């Protein structure tokens, strides 16, 4: 497990685990030993079990090994107090503050900006007849969108794009590159929070960082470290998941031309139903998050018949759970019209992904616009040559080369 070959297609191995060792203790590449939970029923139970803490302080790892279960560099950068690392009541307090930015009305109001970004990015390569959909499209779209939502000035957003690019390379970049990028991002966020606090006037600024500052100033007891950590994790968690949703989704559609044709015909008829159920199916079939983020047993408990000791790490394998034949009919078949689809792609319970509405909007907009504007888009080269990024939590392609009939240049 966790080899490059495994990353290319982990699903047969996950099927074996579901059948033979559904709750399995293994040693990860980092040296940490953890329990992998692969069946849907066990996964759903574990995601909602409050005896499984998100706080790394509950891990029984020795002091010299601290930091091997989180984002590289977040501990040294003092960015630990975010939603992926805390439990109630602090989790409840911080989530309440941030959730105001992701209400259905707020996300719907952001839709024109997402469409504008989508069209601008497609315009940048549409006349060339080829593109790398990860580098040219799936990666920059959510970066610029979440920067806008956070309130990062436009002139600074390319810096965020560079730092984010280093953070998703994992083993493909220079040694220590992720930690350095995290440190740079932390320094920038601290400065930005300070500038916004100095210039904030009443309710005029509607971005998320300004909202966090305003809440803090109005007695919600949000420290500067908490504000920086929240902004950081919203950026970190809010862009890579959407990169992979778009990249994996386009890849799946290009490998399943019958489903792609169904969706294009539906879009041409002005319908949205198949697009909505289709994005949910793509999340289930080959979702952006392979394993849920770390959990640690606060007391001894039993999952799937296995005894988990206090202090043990538990990793819920969402990719395995979402192809469990005990829960989904024909789970290895891509069916964009699947209705009974309570997948776990964005988690379950109190840690359900806060940014899921925004990610769905971006995914739907990206796929609909791409398939409409570039109707003959196809993979360039041999599908066997595609490479997946190494990593423990996320699942996504390094590149996705495509070809299409080039669009005429706009002379206006």
N, C-alpha and C positions, 0 to 999 in steps of 0.2 A: 504494500500500500504506500501511497504518497510518492511513488516514482513518477518520472515523466510519462512512462507508458500507462500507468494507472490514471494520470490526469487526463489523458486523451479520451478514455471511456471508463469511468469508474463504476458504471451501473451493473455489469456482471458480478463484480466483486461485492457490491452492496447487496445484490440478490442472494449471493451465497451466504453472506452474514445474516440477512433476515431469516434464512432457512435454518442455519446451523449454529449461529452464535449471535442472536439479536442484540444482546447487551454484552459487549466484548471489550476486555481490557487490553490495551496495546501501548507500545512505546512509540511516541511521535518522533519525527526527525530532530526536534529540539532536545530530546532526551526525557521529556516529561511523559509520565505514564498517565493515561486517561481512559475512561470508559466511553465507548462509542455506542450510541443508542440508535437502532436502525429501523425498527418497526413503527408504523404510524401511531398505533394506540399508545405504545410506550413513549414515543416522542412527544405526543400531545400532552400526556400526563407529566412528563419531565419538564416541559416548557412552562407549565403552570404551577409546578410544585415549589412553594416558597421555602422548602427546606434546602433547595438548591439555590445558593446565593450567587449573585453576580460580583460580589466584592472579593477581589483576589486575596484579601487578608485572611480569608477562610481556607486558603490552600495550605496544605501542610508541607509545602516545599521548603528546603533549607534556605537560609538567608542568602547564600552565595548564588542561588539559582533564581532569585526574584527577577521578575520582568520577562520571563520566557513564555508567559501565557497571555500577553497583551500585545498592543501595538508597539513596535520598537521605538524607544525614545520617549514614550509618553510619561513614564515615571520620572525620568530625569528632567523633563520639561515641565513638571508639575501640572500635568493635564489629566490626572486620574479621576477627578470628581465629575464624571459625566455619566449619562444614563446607562451606558453599558457596564459600568463598574460599581453601581450602588444599588441598594435595596430600599424599600420603604422604611421610615417615612421620608428620607431625603429624596428618594426616587419619585415619590408621589408629588412632593413640593416642586421639584425641578421640571417634571413632566407637565405639570399643570401650567407652569409659566410658558414653556416652549410650545405646548399644544395649540396655543392661540394663533401661532403662525401657520398651522396646518389644518385649519377648519375647512370644510368643503367650500364655503363661500370665498375664503382667502385663496385657496388653490384655484378655484374657477376664475377668479379675477386675474390670476397670473397666467391663464391660458394664452392670451394674445402674445405675451412676451415669449413664451415657449415656442409658439408657432413662428414668431419672428426669428428667433434664434435658429430654429430648424431650417427655415427657408434660406437664411443667410449662409448656413454651413453647406447646404446642398448646392447653393449657387456657386460656392467656392471651388467645386470640383465637377459640376454637372456638364461643363463644356469639354472636359478632358476625355471622357469615355472610360475612365477607370479611376479607382480610388482604393485606399485602405480604409474601410468603414470604421475601424476602431480609432485610428489616429485622426482621421479627417472628420468624423461625425459622432460616433458613440461616446468618445472620450470628452471632446470639448463641450458638447451640448449640456450635460448635467453640471459640469464645472461652472460654466457661465451662469446657468440658471440658479444654482445654489448661492453663488457669489452675489447675484442680484438680490436674492431673498435675504441674505445676511446683511447686505448693505455695504459690500466691498466696492469701493469706487472703480469705475470702468478702467481707469488707467493702471490700476494695480492687479487686475484680474489675470493678466498673462503670467505674473509672478506666481499666483496661486496655481495656474495651469502647470507651470514647471515643477512646483513642489509636489503637486498631486501626481504628476507623471512619475516622479521618482518613487512615490509611496506605493504605486501599484506595480512597479517593476519586480518587487520582491527579490528573487535571486538573480534577476537579470541586470541589476545596476551595480555600481561600485559598492564595496563593502562599507557599511555604516551610512549609506546614502539615505535610507529611510529615516534614521534617527536624526540626521542633519536637517533633512527637510522638515521634520516635525519641530525641531528646535527653531528653525527660521519662521515657520508658521506661527509658533507660539509667540515669538518676539513681535511679529507683525500684528497679531491679534491683540496683544497687550497694548501696543501703541494705538491701534485703531479704536479700541474701547476707551482709552484715555481721551483721544481726540473727539470722539462722539459725545462723551460725557461733558467735555468742555463746551461743545457747541450746541448741545441739545436744547431745543426751545419748545416747551409745551408738548403738543401731540403731533407736531408737523412731520417728524421723521417716522416712517411707517415700516422700516426694515426691522429684521429680527434682533440684531444686536442692540439697536436703539430701544426696542421693546424690553429686552433683558435689563438694560441699564435703568429704564424707567421703573420697572418692577422692583429692582433693587433699591432705588431711591425712594420708593413708596412703601418700604417696610417689609418686602418679601425676603430680606436677608440673603440676597444672592451676592456672594463675595466676588471679587475680580477674578480669582482663580476659577470659580465655578462658571462665571460668564465666559471666560476664555476656553475652558474645557468644553462647555456646551457648544460654543461656536465651532470649535475644532472637530468634535465628533459628528456634528451635523454635516460639516463639510466632508469629513472622511467617510462616514457611513452613507452620506447622501449622494455621493457621486459614483463610487465604485460599483455599488449595487445597480445603478441605472446604466452605467457603461456596459455591464454584463447582461442586463435585461435586454438592451437594444442589440448588442453583439450576438449573444446566444440566440435571441429571438430571430434575427435576420438569418443567422446560420441555419436554424431549424427549418425556417420557411423555404430557404433555398434548397435544402436537402429533401424537402417534402413538397414537390411542385403541385400536387393535387390540392393540398391545404392552402398553399400560396395563391393558387388560381381562385379558389373559393373566396378567399379574403379580398382579392382584387376585384372580383365580380361584385361582391357585396358593397365595397367602397364605391365602385362605379355607379351603383344603383342608389347611392346616397344613404345607405344604411349604416348604423353604428353598432348594432347588436353583436355581430360576429367579431368585430374589432374588440369589443369589451370582453366577451367570453374568451376570445383568442389570446389576449394578453394574459389572462388568468391561466390558460392552458400552457402557455409558454413558460410562465413562472413555475408551474408544476413539472413540466416535462424536462426542462433543463434550466433550472432557475439560477439566478445570480449568486445566491448564497448556498454553498454546499453544506457547510456545517454551521449551526448556530454558535454564537459566541460563548465563551467559557462560562461554566457554572461550577460551583464548589459545594459539596455536601456539608451542611452545618451540623448534621448528626447522621448516624447510621440509618440507612433506608434501603428499601428493596425496589428495584426496577426490573420488570420482565423476569422475575425469579432470581436475579442476581443481587447479592448483598453488597451495597456500596458503603464503604467506611467513611466516617467523618473526615473531612479534609481532602477527599478524593475529587479530582476534576472529572466533570461529565461533559461530553460533547454530543449534542443531538445532531444526527446526520439527516438534515432536511432532504437532501437529494435522494437518500434511501427511503425515507418515510413517504415521500411523495410519489414513489413508484411501488408502493406496497399493494400487491394484488388483493389483500384482505380488505383494502379500503377503496381502491380504484379499479373499475373494470378495464381490462386491457391496458394496464398502466404504461407499457412501453410503446403504445400507439399515440401519435399526436392527433388530437381531435379538437379543432378550434371551437367546435360547438358544444363541447362538454359542459353540462349544466351542474351536475353534482360534483363540485370541484372545491371542496374546502381544504385546499392545499395549505402547507405550512411555510410557503416560500418567504413570507414576511413575519414568521414566528407565530406566537400564540400567547395569550395571557397578558400580564401587566407590562411585559417587555415587547409586545407587538410593535412592529416598526412604525415609528411616529411619522416618518416621511413617506409612507406607502401611498397616500393620495397623490402626492407630487410625482413620485416615481411612475405611478400608473398613467398620470397625465402625460409625462414625458415619453413613456413607452408607446402609448397610443398615438400621440402626435407624430413621433419619429417614424413609426412603422407605416402609418397611413400616408404620410407625406412622401416618404421614400418610395413606396410601392405605387403611388399615384403618379409622381413626377418621373420616376425611372422605371417604367413598367416592365422592361425586359432585363432588369438587373439579374446578374448571374455570377456564380463563383468564378474567379480567375485562377486557373491552375488546378492541381490535383488536391482534392479534399484531404487526402492522407498527409499532405505536407503542412497542414495547419497545426499550429502549436498552441497549447493552452498554458496560461501563466501558472507557475507553481505557487503554492500557498496553502494554508490550512483552512481558512474560512470561506474565501470567495472562489467562484468558478467562472473563468472568462478566457476568451481568446486573446493571444498576443497581437495578432493581426487578422484581418478579414479582407483579403484582396478581392475586388469585384470588377466586373466589366459591364458596360451598357452602351446603348446608342447615345452619343454625346448630344446634348441639347444645344440649339443655336444660341449664340451670344445675344444678350439683350442690348440693342443698339440705343435704347433710350438713356 
